[in-house]
């Protein structure tokens, strides 16, 4: 007569224990790592609000309904979204729960003695036997010591083991990944990153209003910004005369920190940033700022000064926009600056060298509402000319004037600008250390061979070996061991 088997219900504690075991399994960690890579894809496909708010605004302008749905799923703020953070945190917990218990187990196993010699060595790999001469144990003891084996000697037999560094390297690799994640988390919480374009001769003061783009960590605020100011004294660029490739960039600055009263001369290069505690100041890029004077129809100055243009190629052909909202009526100029002017049949005006040997400023003047009062953010390097009228075109050399019915623009000359990046990255040292340890651990795991060798001496000598993880090379080591015992080597 069959009897039904009752399965006890899984209580809350058992359910939590089961969930923890599933979360901390290596399979779950690999799945979460794959999900993290997949979740990062939208951050590369769509503009992110923290990095390019203007392009995000264009998405909302061109496709408002679709953009609203995308924003609901945080596709414009992927790396700060709840779902991305959930995957990241779960991966972090999974790695810790998976690796730490293995680390403690391995620590105890690494200090333990090898297991005793099996009774039936003839069933093991690389078994061999011969008549004893009486001194094999002494020879084996000395050989194991020279090869740094851990040994257990018992009842006329020696059990030797070597290669624990393989598992140690594997564990160090995974522990280092946790350290890398900690470093990245620490930087994202307590770090900051900002960029600013500064013309030669201008001063940059480290306040939030001085940046062109600025991103704070979750636990970083503007009060944590270090007190310093710098003045760009000189920028020197050297280019190869044949290929036009840059050979060296040197930025000379006057630097002041804390109370800003005491100054010092410093030099910044591309791979040699200026450091101030955890804050580093990098030289990122350079370009040109045409200096212009714009007058209205009555001859009054409506705008005067340098306007940064953005490079478009290696020869620093640059584009930009000159917006004059104070003119009556408002006027804007869509321009192109070429440091060393030349003409191309297909491309028109081009630059043939990045140094300003024959600079030209090419402008198209547009009359109408610049849209600066609409409240919608727009790029300082572009003008929406859809509701404006073109009133003229002109190519200018330094000192020349472009005259149009509503006023004039004089190309006074140019200044060089540099793009400096200011980074506070407190977790980078942890991430770097974790990366180095991960590489070393991976190398140890790949190239260390774990193996065991046994020898029993009675009337005959029995020798056998076992390669853990099917690592190659044991047969050569066994041949050397046997030859040494027989006195053949």
C-alpha positions in Angstrom: 0.0 0.0 0.0 1.6 3.3 -1.1 2.0 6.0 1.4 2.1 9.7 0.4 5.2 11.5 1.4 4.6 15.0 2.9 7.2 17.6 2.0 7.6 20.1 4.9 6.9 23.7 4.0 9.9 26.0 3.5 9.8 28.6 6.3 11.0 32.2 6.0 14.4 31.3 7.3 14.8 28.4 4.9 13.6 30.6 2.1 16.1 33.3 2.9 18.9 30.7 3.1 17.9 29.3 -0.3 17.8 32.8 -1.8 21.2 33.6 -0.4 22.7 30.4 -1.8 21.3 31.1 -5.2 22.5 34.7 -5.1 26.0 33.8 -4.0 26.5 31.0 -6.5 29.1 31.5 -9.3 26.5 30.9 -11.9 24.4 33.9 -10.6 27.6 36.1 -10.5 28.3 35.3 -14.1 24.7 36.0 -15.1 24.8 39.3 -13.3 28.1 40.2 -14.9 26.6 39.5 -18.3 23.5 41.6 -17.4 25.7 44.5 -16.4 27.3 44.5 -19.8 24.0 44.3 -21.5 22.6 47.1 -19.3 25.5 49.4 -20.3 24.6 49.3 -24.0 21.8 51.9 -23.8 24.3 54.3 -22.1 26.4 54.1 -25.3 23.5 54.3 -27.7 21.6 57.3 -26.2 23.0 60.6 -24.9 23.2 60.8 -21.2 21.8 63.8 -19.3 24.9 64.2 -17.1 27.2 64.3 -20.2 25.3 65.9 -23.0 22.1 67.6 -21.8 21.8 69.6 -25.0 21.5 66.5 -27.2 19.0 65.1 -24.7 17.0 68.3 -25.2 17.1 67.8 -28.9 15.6 64.3 -28.4 12.7 65.8 -26.5 12.2 68.5 -29.1 12.2 66.1 -32.1 10.3 63.2 -30.5 8.6 64.4 -27.3 6.3 61.3 -26.7 9.0 58.8 -27.4 11.5 60.7 -25.2 9.0 60.8 -22.3 8.8 57.0 -22.4 12.6 56.7 -22.7 13.0 58.9 -19.8 10.6 56.8 -17.7 13.0 53.9 -18.2 16.0 56.1 -17.3 17.5 55.7 -20.8 19.0 59.2 -20.6 20.5 58.5 -17.2 21.4 54.8 -17.5 24.3 54.6 -15.0 22.3 56.4 -12.3 19.0 54.4 -12.9 17.5 52.2 -10.2 17.7 49.1 -12.4 21.3 49.6 -13.3 22.2 50.2 -9.7 20.2 47.1 -8.7 22.3 44.9 -11.0 25.5 46.5 -9.8 24.7 46.0 -6.1 23.5 42.4 -6.6 26.7 41.6 -8.5 28.7 43.2 -5.7 26.9 41.1 -3.1 27.1 38.0 -5.2 30.9 38.2 -5.6 31.4 38.9 -1.9 29.2 36.0 -0.9 30.7 33.7 -3.4 34.4 34.5 -2.9 34.8 35.2 0.8 33.7 31.7 2.0 36.0 30.1 -0.6 38.8 32.3 0.6 38.5 31.1 4.2 38.2 27.5 3.1 41.3 27.8 1.0 43.2 29.5 3.8 42.6 26.5 6.1 43.3 24.0 3.3 46.5 25.7 2.3 47.8 25.3 5.9 46.8 21.7 6.2 49.1 18.7 5.5 48.6 16.6 2.4 46.4 13.5 2.7 48.0 10.2 3.7 49.4 7.9 1.0 46.7 5.7 -0.5 47.0 2.0 0.0 46.7 1.1 -3.7 49.2 3.3 -5.5 49.1 1.0 -8.5 45.7 2.5 -9.3 47.1 6.0 -9.6 48.6 7.7 -12.6 52.3 7.4 -13.5 52.8 4.4 -11.2 56.1 2.7 -11.2 57.8 0.1 -8.9 61.2 -1.4 -8.4 63.3 -3.2 -5.8 64.4 -1.0 -2.9 68.0 -0.1 -2.2 67.2 1.4 1.2 67.9 5.1 0.8 64.9 6.1 -1.4 63.0 7.9 1.4 66.0 10.0 2.3 66.5 10.9 -1.3 62.8 11.7 -1.8 62.7 13.8 1.4 65.6 16.0 0.1 64.1 16.2 -3.4 60.7 17.3 -2.1 62.3 20.0 0.1 64.3 21.4 -2.8 61.2 21.5 -4.9 59.2 23.2 -2.1 56.6 20.4 -1.7 54.6 20.2 1.5 55.1 16.6 2.8 53.4 14.2 5.2 55.6 11.2 6.2 53.9 8.3 7.9 54.5 4.5 8.1 57.3 4.4 5.6 55.6 6.5 3.0 55.7 10.2 2.0 52.8 12.1 0.6 53.8 15.4 -1.1 51.7 18.2 -2.5 52.4 21.4 -4.4 50.6 24.0 -6.5 48.2 25.7 -4.1 49.1 29.0 -5.8 46.7 28.0 -8.6 43.6 28.2 -6.4 45.2 31.2 -4.5 45.6 33.1 -7.8 42.0 32.3 -8.7 40.7 33.6 -5.4 42.9 36.7 -5.6 41.5 37.4 -9.1 38.0 37.4 -7.8 38.9 39.4 -4.6 40.6 41.9 -6.8 37.4 42.3 -8.9 35.6 43.2 -5.6 38.3 45.8 -4.9 37.9 47.3 -8.4 34.1 47.5 -7.8 34.8 49.2 -4.5 37.1 51.7 -6.1 34.6 52.5 -8.9 31.8 52.9 -6.3 33.9 55.1 -4.1 34.7 57.4 -7.1 31.1 57.5 -8.2 30.0 58.5 -4.7 32.7 60.9 -3.6 34.3 62.0 -6.9 33.7 64.7 -9.5 34.6 65.5 -13.1 34.4 68.8 -14.9 35.7 70.4 -18.1 36.3 74.0 -19.0 37.6 75.8 -22.1 40.0 78.6 -21.1 41.6 81.1 -23.5 45.3 82.0 -23.2 45.5 84.9 -20.9 42.3 84.1 -19.0 41.9 83.0 -15.4 40.0 80.0 -14.2 38.7 80.0 -10.6 37.5 76.6 -9.3 33.8 77.4 -8.7 30.8 75.6 -10.3 30.0 78.6 -12.6 33.5 78.4 -14.2 32.9 74.9 -15.7 31.4 74.1 -19.1 30.4 70.7 -17.9 30.4 69.4 -14.3 29.3 66.1 -12.8 29.3 65.5 -9.0 29.2 62.1 -7.3 26.1 61.2 -5.2 27.8 62.3 -1.9 29.9 65.2 -3.4 28.8 68.8 -3.3 30.2 72.1 -4.4 31.6 72.8 -0.9 34.1 69.9 -1.4 35.7 71.7 -4.4 39.3 72.6 -3.5 40.2 76.3 -3.5 42.5 77.1 -6.4 42.8 79.4 -9.4 44.9 79.2 -12.5 45.8 81.6 -15.2 46.8 80.3 -18.7 50.0 82.1 -19.5 51.1 80.3 -22.6 50.3 77.2 -24.7 52.9 75.7 -27.0 52.0 73.1 -29.6 54.6 71.3 -31.8 53.5 69.5 -34.9 55.2 67.3 -37.5 55.8 69.3 -40.6 55.1 66.3 -42.8 52.2 64.6 -41.2 50.8 67.5 -39.2 50.6 65.1 -36.2 51.1 66.6 -32.8 54.4 66.0 -31.2 54.2 67.9 -28.0 51.7 70.1 -26.0 53.0 72.3 -23.2 50.7 74.5 -21.0 52.4 77.1 -18.8 50.1 78.4 -16.0 50.2 80.6 -12.9 48.7 78.6 -10.1 47.3 79.7 -6.8 45.7 77.6 -4.1 43.8 78.0 -0.8 43.8 81.7 0.0 44.8 82.5 -3.7 47.4 85.0 -2.6 50.5 83.0 -3.2 51.1 82.0 -6.8 53.6 79.7 -8.5 54.5 78.9 -12.1 53.6 75.3 -13.1 53.6 73.3 -16.4 51.0 70.8 -17.5 51.5 68.3 -20.3 49.2 65.7 -21.8 50.5 62.8 -19.7 51.7 65.0 -16.8 48.7 66.5 -15.0 48.9 69.0 -12.1 47.9 67.3 -8.8 46.3 68.9 -5.8 45.6 66.2 -3.2 43.0 63.8 -4.9 42.3 66.4 -7.6 44.2 66.2 -10.9 44.1 68.9 -13.6 44.6 67.4 -17.1 45.3 69.0 -20.5 42.8 67.5 -22.8 42.5 69.4 -26.1 43.2 72.8 -27.7 41.9 75.0 -30.5 41.4 78.6 -31.6 39.1 81.5 -30.5 38.6 84.2 -33.2 38.6 87.6 -31.6 35.8 89.7 -33.1 34.2 93.1 -32.6 30.5 93.4 -33.7 28.9 96.9 -34.1 25.3 97.7 -34.8 23.9 100.0 -37.5 24.7 103.1 -35.3 28.3 102.1 -34.8 27.9 101.0 -31.2 29.8 97.9 -30.0 27.3 95.1 -29.4 29.8 92.4 -28.7 33.6 92.2 -28.4 36.0 89.4 -27.5 37.2 85.9 -28.2 34.7 83.1 -29.2 35.9 79.5 -28.9 35.5 77.4 -32.1 35.5 73.6 -32.0 38.1 71.6 -34.1 36.7 69.2 -36.7 39.9 67.5 -37.9 43.6 67.0 -37.2 44.5 70.3 -38.9 42.1 72.2 -36.5 39.6 73.4 -39.0 37.0 74.6 -36.6 33.4 75.6 -36.5 31.5 77.8 -34.2 28.8 80.4 -33.7 28.9 84.1 -32.8 25.7 85.2 -31.1 24.9 88.9 -30.6 21.6 89.1 -28.7 22.3 92.8 -27.7 22.3 93.9 -31.3 19.0 95.5 -32.6 17.9 93.4 -34.4 19.5 90.3 -33.1 22.1 88.8 -35.3 24.2 85.6 -35.4 27.1 84.3 -37.4 27.8 80.7 -38.4 31.5 80.5 -38.9 34.5 78.3 -39.8 38.0 79.1 -38.8 41.0 77.6 -40.7 44.5 78.1 -39.2 46.4 77.6 -42.5 44.0 78.5 -45.3 43.7 76.5 -48.6 40.9 75.7 -51.1 39.6 72.3 -52.0 37.3 71.7 -54.9 35.2 69.3 -53.0 35.4 70.7 -49.5 35.8 74.4 -50.1 38.0 76.1 -47.5 40.3 73.7 -45.6 43.2 73.9 -43.3 46.4 72.2 -44.4 48.3 72.6 -41.1 47.2 73.0 -37.5 49.4 76.0 -36.8 48.0 79.4 -37.6 50.2 80.3 -40.5 47.5 81.9 -42.7 44.3 82.1 -40.6 40.9 82.9 -42.1 37.5 83.4 -40.7 34.6 82.4 -42.9 31.2 83.7 -41.8 27.5 83.6 -42.8 25.4 86.3 -41.1 21.8 85.4 -40.0 19.3 88.0 -38.9 16.4 87.2 -36.6 15.5 85.8 -33.2 18.3 83.7 -31.7 15.9 81.9 -29.4 18.0 82.6 -26.3 14.9 83.7 -24.4 12.9 80.6 -25.0 14.2 78.8 -21.9 15.3 75.8 -24.0 19.1 75.0 -23.6 21.1 75.3 -26.8 24.6 74.8 -27.9 26.9 77.8 -27.8 28.6 76.4 -31.0 25.5 76.3 -33.2 22.6 78.5 -34.2 19.1 77.4 -35.2 18.6 79.3 -38.4 15.2 77.9 -39.3 13.5 81.2 -38.4 16.3 83.5 -39.4 17.3 85.2 -42.7 20.7 85.1 -44.2 22.1 88.6 -44.9 25.6 87.9 -46.2 28.8 85.8 -46.6 32.4 86.8 -46.1 35.9 85.4 -45.8 38.1 87.5 -43.5 41.8 87.8 -42.8 42.9 89.3 -39.4 42.1 93.0 -39.4 39.4 92.9 -42.1 35.8 93.9 -41.6 32.6 92.3 -42.8 30.0 95.0 -43.4 26.3 94.3 -43.8 23.2 96.6 -43.8 22.6 96.1 -40.0 26.2 96.7 -38.8 29.7 95.2 -39.1 32.0 92.6 -37.7 35.8 93.0 -37.5 38.1 90.0 -37.3 40.7 91.3 -34.8 42.8 88.2 -34.6 42.7 84.9 -32.6 43.6 83.4 -29.3 44.5 79.8 -28.5 42.3 77.9 -26.0 42.9 74.8 -24.0 40.4 72.4 -22.6 41.3 71.4 -19.0 39.7 68.5 -17.2 39.5 68.6 -13.5 39.0 65.2 -11.9 38.6 64.2 -8.2 38.8 60.4 -8.3 39.4 59.1 -4.8 38.8 55.4 -5.8 41.2 55.2 -8.7 44.1 53.9 -6.5 41.9 51.1 -5.3 40.8 50.3 -8.8 44.4 50.3 -10.0 45.6 48.1 -7.2 42.6 45.7 -7.9 43.5 45.6 -11.6 47.1 44.7 -10.9 46.2 42.1 -8.4 43.6 40.6 -10.7 46.2 40.3 -13.5 48.8 38.7 -11.2 46.1 36.3 -9.8 45.0 35.3 -13.3 48.6 34.6 -14.3 49.2 32.5 -11.2 45.9 30.6 -11.8 46.8 29.9 -15.5 50.4 28.9 -15.1 50.6 27.1 -11.7 50.3 23.4 -11.8 48.8 21.6 -8.8 50.0 18.0 -8.3 50.6 15.3 -5.7 53.4 12.7 -5.6 53.5 9.6 -3.3 56.3 7.2 -2.5 56.1 4.1 -0.3 59.3 2.1 0.5 59.2 -1.5 1.7 60.7 -4.5 0.0 60.0 -2.5 -3.1 59.6 1.1 -4.0 56.2 2.3 -5.2 55.8 5.8 -6.7 52.7 7.4 -8.2 51.5 10.9 -9.0 48.3 12.8 -9.6 47.8 16.1 -11.6 45.0 18.2 -10.2 42.8 19.9 -12.9 44.5 17.8 -15.5 47.4 20.2 -15.6 50.2 19.0 -18.1 53.8 18.4 -17.2 53.5 15.9 -14.4 54.9 13.1 -16.5 58.2 14.9 -16.9 58.4 15.7 -13.2 57.7 12.0 -12.4 60.4 10.9 -14.8 62.9 13.2 -13.1 61.8 12.0 -9.7 62.1 8.3 -10.6 65.5 8.8 -12.2 66.8 10.6 -9.1 65.6 7.8 -6.9 67.2 5.1 -9.1 70.5 7.1 -9.1 70.3 7.6 -12.9 70.4 11.4 -12.5 
